[in-house]
Amino acid sequence: MKLNTAIDRDHSQTHRRVPRWRVWVLGALVALMLATSIAEIAARQDATPEVTEPQDPAPQVRGVTQVDSIEARLLASRYTPILKIRHRDAICSGDGEPYLPVPVDLVFDNPAVQLRENTHRSDFRDPVLMHGPSVSDIETADADTYLDFPGRPRDPGCTYERWYRAYMADHRPTAYARVVEADGTHVVVQYYFFYVFNDFNNNHEGDWETIQVLIEAPDVRMALHRMPVEVAYGQHAGGEKASWDSGKLERVGTHPVVYVSQGSHAAHFEPGTYLGWGEQGSGFGCDDTSGPHRELDLAVEMLPIPPVESGHPGVWLDWRGRWGERQNWQYDGPVGPRRTKRWTDPVGWQDRLRDSSLAIPGTARLGPAPTDVFCNATTYGSNVLMRFVGAPWYFLSVFLIPLMIVGVLVYLAWSTVIAALRIYLRYLPVFAVLGLPLIPVGILAGGLHDLAITYSSVRHVVEVMEYTPVSYYVSAMPINGIQQLVSLGIIVPAVLEIYRTIERGERITLRRLVDGIYIHFTPMVRAGARPLLIVMLLQLSVIGLPLAIDRAVRWGFVPHAVVLDETPPVMAATRSMDTVKGRWWRTAATMLVFTIMVAAPGPLVGIILMVTMSAAIEDINVISSFVYAVLVPFSILGSAVLYRQRQQRVLPSAAYALADAADARLGTHRTT
């Protein structure tokens, strides 16, 4: 009775401290700020003046001379790269690279391609100068023209791929080669690749990519007798370089191997997933060069020396327009090779490139991987940004509606979260230490998974599934399941035992904690085994997923019934269902909020470190795992607070009133 009185008294005081109208006001302000920010971004895109290109091609750096001779052609043939692209099983499948580097002939005399005049209108309704322009038409076109391919770059669907496949059959994958002598000290062999569409986070029509080989020699004649010193791979207006004898550079004889990123066509030295971040925010996201791969047999065409004579088939090189539909910002079609830094100053461009790329692992040892969250978030955000201007309804559906759902969830769980947070902070050292054993358990589980893939039959599963992300997920399921059972089998009863001790106003000691875990572990396992098995089977059936979610919520308090109320195992599931009865939605919402609060901070911290400090990926995963481990007990504590709330049918302020009363008895009152 005394405890109930204290609860009621604290309820009135706390209700004044955290009035609910503030929650609504805060949520409305956050929604308004986010919506305004997106609108401002879109407005800036519309207001951003297009880059005014010079009327003449970019000036050549002094001392850079293009050479077209027998020796130059021999160099171009000697170092022709081997491109490896992600294999695509079927058209419009979504996995694998749909586009190959093509000769520019594919877009000329093509009835589906239009030549438009850039009138700088804000609505982009530029007049069509002609359909199916030829190379001779391009020769007379000025800088305010651009090619428009069939489709909408911000909402491509499968239009570009179908069009590309219809015309690609008669064309061989092509690399355009160029050899230059620079300052009498270096010879550079460049290769340019043209793709009809950049299907990445900055979708745009047309895509010119580059790699180059650097040789220390005064001229091409001497370069034939020397080995290269360095190679450079272009990536999102920037790139990466490596010495010729570097371990990361894969070569077949004298031919460097290039792993092409799906969609963005950025060139990488090794298969994997990488953080892509080019100049002026171009290509911000994740580059995927993982297998299985398809190796391309490239045709090599030498680029003519500008200026190109009238009537020459390579006269397109002098064109000053854009190779794709006009759009704002990074969605604009690109300029041709001759108007880039790579062309005008190849040695200087290569000197400014970085020596490595940030590789992204597929999974984390414990908790959600920051890099997986980052890749998904950037893809989601780019889709929202691309479609906002043209389809406001899409913005409302994918941004504002989820934001409103989050707001509702937070509102429903707010008081429970505050109650759990007060208890958690008051006993922070105890709860934090409880979560730390998850880290070595996670590391051990990850090591076992790696060993299983390398030295056991699990490897055959991954090989049969062609090393796809799904194959690694399937192979990790048994070990991850064991990890979760071992971890939660210890952490859950430990946290609940501490909460039970606080309820009783007793002092928290290691012996009491160990004794409590020992006493309740077996009954808790017996009570939870059957519900857990049923939920897992329903999940695996796919069609039973809704029922699995329903049962997971209704049986979510089985451990609490055993530990906190010492309910017999055979009655725990029934007691849990009775506790949830009539409050399923609020219970589910609160559980979901606690799950998000545990899963989100680790990846968020990792992303901040990854983007702002370029921290090593191993360090990022360790920090993220630490944050996750420290917060896991908070989620369990929150469920305990919610359990008592559902039983007592009072606001969860009762839970921290309970903590105050316990502290007062122990003489250890602390403020939060």
N, C-alpha and C positions, 0 to 999 in steps of 0.2 A: 504493500500500500504506500509506503513511504517513497518507494521508487516511482510509482505511478504519479504521485503528487509532484515529485521533482520533474517528471517528464512533462506533465501538463503545464507547470510553471515555466519550464524552459521553452515549451512550444510557443507560448504567447510572446515571450521575449524574442525568440528567434524569428518568428513570423514578422515582427516589426523590423528586424535587422535585414531581412532579405525579402522585401515585398515583391510580389509576382509581377506587378506592373513594370518594374525595372527590367525584368527579363524580356518582356515584349518590346519595350523601348530599345533595349540594347540589340535585340535581334533585328528590329526594323532598321536601326542605324547601320548595322553591319551589312544587311541586304542592300540598302541604299548606296553605301560606299562601294560595294563590289560591283553593283550594276552601273554606277557612275564611272568607275574605273574602266570597265569594259567598253562603255560608250565612248569614253575619252580616247581609248586606244583606237577604236574604229574611226573616230573623228580625225585623229592624227594621221591615220593612214590615208583618209580622203584628202586631208589638207596638205600632206607631204608632197612637195613639188617633185616631179620626176627628175631623175638625174639628167642634166643637160649634156648630151654627148657632143664632143667636138665635131665640127663639120668634116674634118680630115681625120684619118686614123691616128691613134695615139702615136706620138713621136718615138722613133727608135732610139734607145740609149746609145750614146756614142761608143763606138768600138764593138757593137754587136752586128755581125754580118751574116746573113743567111746564105748558105752554100747549097747548090744543086749540081753535084758532079757524080762520077762513078764511085769515088771514095765515100761521098756522103750517102749514097744509096746503099753501099755495102754496110756502113755503120747502122743505117736504119734497119736493114735486114738482120744484122747481127744481134741487135738488142730488142727486137720486137717482143713486147711483153706477152705473157700467157695469162689471159683473163679467166678467172674462175668465178662464176656467178651462181647464185643459189638456184637449185633445180626447181622447176615448176611443173607439176604433174598435169595440170589441166588449165584451160583458159578460165580466167576470172576466179581461180581457186583461192586467191588471197595469200597463199604461202609460196614463196619463191619469186624470182625476178622475172617479170613478164617482158621486159624490153632489152634488146641487144644493141650494142653500138652499130649504127647503120651509116651507109654513105648518104650524103645530103641529097643525092638523086631521089631518094624516097619522097621528099617533100616538094620536089619540083615537078611540074607538069602533072600534079596530082589534083584531080577535080575536087577533092574534099578540102583542099587547102586554099585559103584566101589571102590576098595581099591587101592590107588595110593601111589607111593613112591615119597617123596619130594627130588628132585635132585637139588633144589635151582637154577634152570634155570630161566633166566629172562623172557622167553617166556611162562612159566608155562606149557610147554608140558611134563608133567611128565608121566613116564610109568605106565600102569595099571598092578597091581600085580594080581588082580582077580576080577571077577564079582560076585555080591551077596555074599560078605564075611559073614561068620558065626561068632558066639561068639568065637568059638575055634580058628578061623583064627585071630581074633583080639588079642587073648591071646598071640600069638607068634609074633605079629607085633611090630616093634620098634617105637621110637619117631619120626622118619622121615617118617611116613606114615599118611595118612589122608583119610577120607571118602569123596567121590565125589557123590553128588546127581544129578539127571537128571535136567539140566537147566543151565542157565547162571545168576549168582547172580546180576550182574550189569545191566542186561536187562531181568528181570524175566518173564515179561508178565504174563500168567496164567499157565505156565508149572508146577511150583512147586505145585500150588493148585490142579491141575488136578491129578498129581501123588499122592499127599497126600490123596486126597479123594478116590482114587482107592484102597488104602491099609488101610485106617483108619477104614473102616466099621467093621472090626473084632477086633478092639482094643478099650478099654475103656480109657477115660482121666485118666492120672496117675500122682501121686505125689510120689517121692522117699523120704522116711523119714530117718532121722539120729538123734540119741540122744547122746549127749556127756556130760561128767562131766568135768568142767574146774576149776582147782586150788582149788578144795574142797569148792568153794564158790558159784558156779553157775552151773545150768543145762540148756543146750541149746537144743531145739527141732528144727531141721532144716528140710525144705522141698525143694526139688529140682524138677524143671519142665523142661522137654525137648521139645522144639519146632523144627520142621524140617527146618523152614526158618524164618529169621528176615527181615521182609518187612518194613524197615524204611529208614531213611536218610543214614544209613550205611549198606545197604543190605549185608547179608551174609548167607550162609548155616549153619544150626545148631544154636541153641540158648538155653543156659542153664540159667535159672532164679532161684532165691532163695527168700524165706522168712524164718524168724526164730522167735521163742518165747524164751524169757529169764526168767528163774526162779531162785530166790535166794534160793539155797538149796545145801547142801554138796554132795548129791547123788540123784539118781533117786527115791529111796525109799521115801525119805523125800519130793521130788518134787511132789509126788502124793498128798500130803496133803497141799500144798501151791499154792497160786495163782501166775501167772506170774507178773513180774514187768514191762516188756517192750517187745515190738515187733519191728521187723525190716523188711522192705520191700526193696528188691533189685531193683535198677534202674540204668541201663547203667553203670555198673562197680562201681557204688556208691550206694546210697540209702537214705532212710528216716526212722526215728524211732519215736515211740510214746509210752508213758506210757500205761499200761494196762487199766487204768481208764480214758484215754484221751477222750475228746469229739469227736475228729476226727476219732477215731477207732470204726468202726462198728463191732458189734459182734452178733452172734446168739448162745446164751449160752456161751460155751467156744471156739467157732469156730470163728476166725477172718475172716472178709469179705475183700476180695482183689478185687479191680477194676483193670483189666488188660488193659494196653494201647494197642490200635490197632497197629499191626505191630511190635512194639518194644518189647511188652510183659512186659514192666516195670510195677511193682506193685505199686498201689497208694491206699490211704486210702479212697478217695471220688471220685465220678464221676465228670468229668470236663475236662478242657484242661490245661496242665502244661508245663512249660519250662523244657525240658530234656537236661541235660548237664553232661555227665559222665566224668570219668578220661580220660586223654589224648585225649580229644575232642570226645569221643565216644558218640553216641546218641544225637548229637547236633540238636535240633529241638523242635517240640511240641508233647507231649504225649496226646492222645485223649482217655479218658475213659468214655465219655458221653454215655447216653442210646440211644435206648433201649438195655437192657442187656439179656444175656442168662446165667443162673446159671448152673455150672457144678457139676455133681455127680462124685467125684474123687475116684478112687481106690488108696489105699496106700500100697506101697511096702517098706519094710525095706531094707536099704542098708547094705550089709555085712561089716564086720570089715576087713580092709586090713591088710596084704596082703591076697588076696582071693585064696583059693586052686584051683589047676588046675581042670578043668571040672565043676566048679561051674557056674551056670547061671549068676552070678553077676561078673564074671571075667573081664568084660569090664571096671569095675571101676579102675582097675590097668593100663589100656592102656594109653600110654603116647602120642598118636597121637592126631590129630585134628578132631572134629566132623563137618566137612564141607570142601568145596573146598578151596584150598590154593589160597590166594590173598594177595595183599599188604595192609598194614595199617589196618584200622578198618573193612575192607571187608573180612578179613581172618576168616576161620572157628574157633570156640572157642575150648579151651582145656576142658577136662572133669572136673567134680566137685572137684576131689581130688587134683587138681593142682592149686587151687585158695586160696586167703587169707581167704575167708569165711570158707573154710574147715579147714585150718591149725590153724587159730586163730579167732574163731567165736566171742568171746567176744571183742577182740581188734578191729575186723572189725566193729562190731556194735557201739562201742564207738566213732568211727570216722565219723559216719553218721550224716547228718544234721537233724534238728528237724522239718523242714517244707519244702514244695515245693512251687515254685512260680506259683500260679494259674493264668490263663489267661482268662479274660472275653471275651465273644463272640463279643461284640460290644462296641464302644466308644460313649460317649454322644454327641460329636461334631467332625466331620471330620473322616478320616480313623483311625481305631484302630491300634496303634503301634504293638500290639501283633498279629493281623490278618496279617498285612504286614510282620511281622517277620516270622510267620509260613509259609506263602506262599513263602517268599524269601529263607528260608533255604531249603525247599523242592525243589524249582527250582534249587538252587545252587548245592544241592547234586546230583540231576539228571544230571546236566551238568558235574560235577566232575566224577561221576561214568562212564559216557559214553565217556569221552574225549579220554582216552587212546585207547579204542577199536574201536571207531567210530569218527574220526576227523570231518567227514561231519556233525555229529550231533552237535558237538561243534560249527561249523561254522553257522549252522542254528539257534541254540537257543541262541547264545551269540554274535557272530560278526555281524550277520545281524541286530538284534535289536539294537546293539550299533551303527551301521551305520545309521539306521533309526533315532535314537536319535540325532546323529550328524547332519543329514540333517535338522531335525526339529529345532535344535538350530541355525543352519546357517540361515534358513529362518526367524526366529523370533528374531535374535540377536539384530538388530538395534532398533526394537520396544521395546524389553525388556529393553535395556539400557536407552531409552528415558523415559519409564514408571518408571524405577528405580530411575532416577534422580529426577523426580517430587515427587515420593513417599518419598524418603529420605529427600527432602527439606521440605516437610510438614508431616514428620513422626508422630509427636504427634497427629495431627488432624486425619490422616487416621487410626492410631492405635486405638485411642479412638472410632472411628466409628465401628470397628469390635468387641469391647468388649461386646456389648449387645448380641452377638451371644452365649456367654457362658451361661448366665442365661436362655436364650431361649432353648438352647440344654439340660440343666439340667432339666428344666420343662418338655420338651418333653420326655426325658428319664424316668422321674418319672411317667408321664401319661401312658407311655407304660408299665411300671412295674405294675401300678395299673390295667391297662386294662387286662393284662395277669392273674393277681391274682383274680380280683373281677368281671370280666365281661364275656360276651359270647366269647370274644377273646380267653379265656383260652381253650374253647372247640376246637377251631381251632388248637391250639398248641397240644392238647392231641390227636386229630384225626391224626395229622401228626407225632405223636410219638416223640415230642420234638426235632425234627431235626433242624439244623441251618436254613434250608429253612423255617420252620414253624415260627421261630422268625422273619425272614426277612419279610415274608408275613404279619405277625401281626403288624409289625412296619411300614409298608408302609404308611398307612393313616396318622399316627401321624407324621412320618418323612416328608411326603408331606406338612402337615400344617406347620411344623417347617420351611421348606425351603421357603414356600410362605411368611410367616410372616417375616422371617429374610431378604430375598432378597427384599421383598416389601419395606423395610425401608432402608437397606444398599445400594442397587443399586441407588435409586434416590439421596441419600445423597452424595455418592461419585461422581456421575455425576454432581450434583449441585455444588460441590466444584470445579470440573474441569471446569465447565462453568464459575464460578466466576474467576478462574485463567485466563481463556481465555480473559475475559473482563477487566482484570487488576484491579479488585475491591478487596476490603479488605474482608477477610473471617470472618464473624461474626455468632454467634449462631442464631440470629434472621433471618439473610438472609438464613441460612441453613434450618431453620424450615419453613420459608415462601416458599422456593423453593420446599421442600418436599410436603408441603400441596397443592401447586398449581399443581404440576406435578403427584402426586400419582394417582389420579383417571384417568386422561388421559392415564397414563402408564399402569394401570391395564386393562383398556378398550382395549388398543392397543395390549397388550400381551396375553390376555385371549384366544382368538381364536387360534393363533399360538401355544401356549403352550398346549392347549387341543389336537390339531391335532398331535403334536409331541408325546404326551403321548399315544394316541390311536395307533399310528403307532408302538411305542415301545412294547406295550402290544400284538400286533398282531404277533410279532416275525418276520414274513416274511416281514413286512414293516420296519424292522430296518434300512436297508440302506437308504431308503427314509427319515426315521426319522432323521438320521444323516445329510443328505443333507439339509433338511428343518431347522434343528437346526442351521446350519451354516448360511444359507441365511437369516434367521429371527433373527440372533443373535444380530443385532443392533437396534431392535425395541425400547427398552428403550432409547437408545442414540438419536434416531431420535426425540422422544417426548421431552426429557429433554434438549438436547443440541441445537436442531434446532426448537423446539416447533412445530413439525409437527402434524397435526390433527391425532387423533387415527386411522381413517379409511385409512390414507395414510402411516402410519408408516411402515407397513410390506412391502409395495411397495418400499419405500425409502431405507429400509434395503437391499432388494434384488438388487436394482440398485447399491448400494454401493459395494456389494460383487461381482457383475457381472464381469466376466473376471478374477477374482482373488480368486476363490473359494479355491484352494489348499493352497495357501499361507495364506489365512485367517484362514482356518481350522487348519493348522499347528501351526500358532501363538496362536490361542485360546487354542489348546491342550497343548502347552508349558506353558502357563499361568496357566492352570488347574493343571498341574503336579507341577509347582513351588509352588502352594498353598497347594496341597495335600501331597507332599512328605516330607517337612521339619519336620512337627509335628511327624509323625511316626518315622522318622530317629532319631530325638532327643530322642524319647521314647525308641527306640531300644538300643541306646547308653547307656542310663541310666539303662535300664533293664539288659543289659549284663555286663557292667563295674561296676555298683554301687549297683546292686540288689535292686533298689528302689521299694517301694511299688507300686502295680499296680494302686491303686487309685491316687497316686501322679503322676505316669506316664501319666495317662489319662488326668489329670488336666493340666499338662504342655503341652501335645500334643494339647489339645483343645485350650489352650491359644495361642500357636504358630499359629494354624490354623486360629483362629479368627482374629489375628493381620494381617495375610496375605491375607485374603479374599478381603479387599478393594484394595489391590495391583492388584489382578486379574481383578477387575472391572475397575480400573484405566487403566490397560493395554489395555482392550477392548476399552476404550474411546480414547486412543492414536491411536490404530489401526483404529478406525472409522474415525478419522480426517485424518489419513494417506491415507486411501482408497479414501476419498473425495477429498483431495488436490492433490493426485497423486505425492507426494514428499516423500523423505525419512523422517522417524519419528524424525529426528533431529529437525524438525520444532516444535515438541511438547515441547522439553525442551528449544528451543529458545523462545517459547511462555512463558514458565515459567520464563525465565530470564527477558523478557520484563515486565512481570507482577510484578516481584520483584523490578525491577528498578523503576517502577512507584510508588510502595508503599514505596520505601526507605528501604526495608527490605532484601536486597540482602545477601544471605548466600552461602557459598561454601559447596560442598558435598565432 
